[in-house]
Amino acid sequence: MEQIARQVGVSKFAVSQALSGKPGVAEETRSRIAEAAERLGYRKTIKMNRKKAEMKDSLEKRAGELAGTIIILMPNVRFQSRESSYWGRIIDGVLAELNARDIGVMMVTESSSERLMNSINPDGVLGLIGIGYIAGSLLGEIRATGIPAVLIDHEDEDVPTDTVFMNNYDCMRQLAKRAVRMGHADMRFVGDAAYSRSFHDRLLGFRIALEEEALPLPSADDPLLRLGDDAHGAIEAELSRMKGRKRWPSLFVCANDSHAELVIRALREQGVRVPEDVSVTGFDHTPGNADLPAISTIEVPNELMGKRAVEVLLSRLRDPARPCEKLLINGPFIPGATLRSMQ
């Protein structure tokens, strides 16, 4: 499949779907895949044993007209990849739920709307689950096909769809209030709200918590709120300036665990101890590095988000006319070694 995929310029998933006769691949792409397979000397034997036939019949009986393939779309942009501990676990959740329901799946990482629409056959697609950032133009193309879609950790106000999110606002608000109860009154948020809707909601939850506790709000020109593409460099530069002023906040509240690790390393370079001198919190609960302390963070139930997205999509297929919904999932606070009480 890898050889054929390289020849044709498609994913292994598309090759698998085409050679197994499953829907979800455009006829032109299916023909090119078959021709490439013949050129490379492969011969296809089509088998459909009784068990597979029974599974297919069972699915069609349970789902009525819901037989077909579900596309998992996660464009390979930013840090989105199957190998990511964050995104990979969401995909695992989607796949587990689809497998449990015997529904076919096709994974697509294409970010070009033209190439994506040329590689799928909308008539054979049951629905689409989009994971992470997807360009508005691509979402618009998908909407034009009439393919039902559910987005995980992303939304676009110009393309209304069902969405599944971590409850970023409430969980971050609760984390910040926990810190206040521990005696932290001087806190800095680390994360660019323009990066994603999740970061935006986490910053909003942080701001509201400070407002409710009558604490100073973050300044709009705070460099730690405008990290841009070089988060590492921006964090190092700002912490270097803070060392020059000889004034540290008691707590850095970071938009995710990756930013928290960058802050801890930058603090170490400045000779600042965590948590003895300054506390740090994260968000996501991703696997940490052995040379860093366990980060106090919020756990994101990634696999559950993936499973619930499948349920939302199937609900949409059963009731196409209902209003769009946003499903929010809570996650617990995970105590670590980077947050200490000031009392």
Helices and strands as residue ranges (DSSP letters): H 2-8, H 12-19, H 27-39, H 50-63, E 69-73, H 85-100, E 104-108, H 113-119, G 122-124, E 125-131, H 136-145, E 149-152, E 162-166, H 168-181, E 187-190, H 197-212, G 223-225, H 231-245, E 251-254, H 257-269, E 279-281, E 297-298, H 302-318, E 326-329, E 333-334
